[in-house]
Amino acid sequence: MSGLTLRPYQNEALAAVEAAAARGVRRALLVMATGLGKTIVFAELIRRRAGRALVLVHRDELVRQAVEKLGLVAPLASLGVVKAERDDVDAETIVASVQTLARDARLRRLRPDFDTVIVDEAHHLAADTYQRVLGHLRVGADDGPLGLGVTATPERGDGQPLAGWEIVYRKDILHGIREGYLCDLRAVQVRLAADFGTLHVRAGDFVDREAEALLLDAAAPEHTVAAYQEHAPGRKALIFTPTVRVAHEMAKAFQGAGVAAEAIDAGTPLEVRREVLARFHAGTVRVIANCAVLTEGFDEPSVDAVIVARPTRSRLLYVQMLGRGTRLYPGKGDCLVIDVVGATDRHDLMTAAQVLQVAPRSLARRGVLAAVEEREADEARAAANGRLVAESVDLFRPHPPLPRESLHWVKAGAGRFALSLESATLILAPGLEDCWRVLLRERAGTRALADGLPLEYAQGTAEDFARKAGAGALVRPGATWRGAPASEKQRALLRKWRVPIPADMTKGAAADAITAHLAARP
């Protein structure tokens, strides 16, 4: 598996799916937050099960991601694609766009002899296109294939449950944060001079044109820039807006304030969109405003700010927006959510605090983990005082918190990241096609701990190794020794390598310079 070891909860998820299938469940739902590796889980399920398999994805752009993850888990002898001009309907394992496969001519050519059918982004299951394909394949029938839907949000866009599908395993954002597989979240609210109570609802959510008028009349772009500059200067931010016009007005406001920003929408040509996202990945663009194109299937782990400028009643949509910022990235301590539309008395409008079930003020002061601990402490005190309190259903309470805090990664040359241990250096080195290697550089030489991994998996592998090695204060960003003056030994080493040494260099800065130099060597 190219060095990829399944995480404990991924093994639990697979066991839950297999146990459900053994008791006759033919339509199972796997609910896992964005960034926890749903694709890795279903790829491993396909590898384990005999027979043909089909993976249905929501859009053509998501086909490539699924193919890459399947290849990462296990190179498959016969892996085909059905989308646009591709029509590999006889392959043993097929990744297909539902947009393409639901067409009558395509569907007629597809033999209904699959043993496993995976539905990615399964909250779309109720759509006619999915129902047409699943009906043709007899998913749900006693003698039909095993159907597995995977999603971060197990309800339809209108908030209704997915009828006929049984949730067999769940791991939400709070689980992922507490166990160290997702980064922590903080949130601040921007109060606008706008009455969100005037918004009307159509098809289950607010009317976009009304939201646009309300936001622009309240000078939301200018207030958003001010909030970014106060709370998140320099962070890499995604902005979600209700309309194309608001997205472009947001980008203009940021550009006017000297922040590199661009806007994209469904009408942006694909090549232009790719160029914008490449600049965002490289860091030359710091802020991207988008309307309805980056809520699903967009993975950029370095995003450390999410700006919600789209009022919504949909928990599904809000969780999707949050999920764009929760992936791990070296040196990323948390993701800041700036909520431009959440400071309102309207109770049906989603906010970060509402989704995460914590107090808004608490979430502004600290991360979600600390806010949850504060809530739990308040509940415990209330119970101890003999007051009757509502029971808080906390799915991760049976699992005690693990000692996982963000570690001090150092940027090195050639796109590498490094983590210093007592007598060695851990290195994340970029490889081919967005895959990463985990290297351990010791005096005796350099050896690979893992290869061919997505960045968050490579980072997790390295951090697990560092914790097991007892790295301690060396890898803690807030360690007190980092503020002391650089030692003469450090300065001598840097002089030997001809690295510039500021007069006020601290031990922490010197250690980072040494680590970066060691990691940059071939």
Secondary structure, DSSP 8 states (H G I E B T S, - for coil): -TT----HHHHHHHHHHHHHHHTT-SEEEEEE-TTS-HHHHHHHHHHHS-S-EEEEESSGGGHHHHHHHHHHH---SSEEEEETTEE-TTSSEEEEEHHHHTSHHHHHTS-S--SEEEEESGGGTTSHHHHHHHHHHTTTSTTS-EEEEEESS-B-TTS-B-TT-EEEEEE-HHHHHHTTSS-EEEEEE---S--GGG--EETTEE-HHHHHHHHHHTTHHHHHHHHHHHH-TT--EEEE-SSHHHHHHHHHHHHHTT--EEEEETTS-HHHHHHHHHHHHHTS--EEEEESSSSSS---TT--EEEE-S--S-HHHHHHHHHTT-S--TT--EEEEEESS--SS-TTS--HHHHHTS-HHHHHHS-HHHHHHHHHHHHHHHHHTT--------TTTTS----------EE-STT-EEEE-SS-EEEEEE-STT-EEEEEEETTEEEEEEEEE-HHHHHHHHHHHHHHTT-GGGG-TT-GGGGSB--HHHHHHHHHTT----TT-BHHHHHHHHHHHHHH--
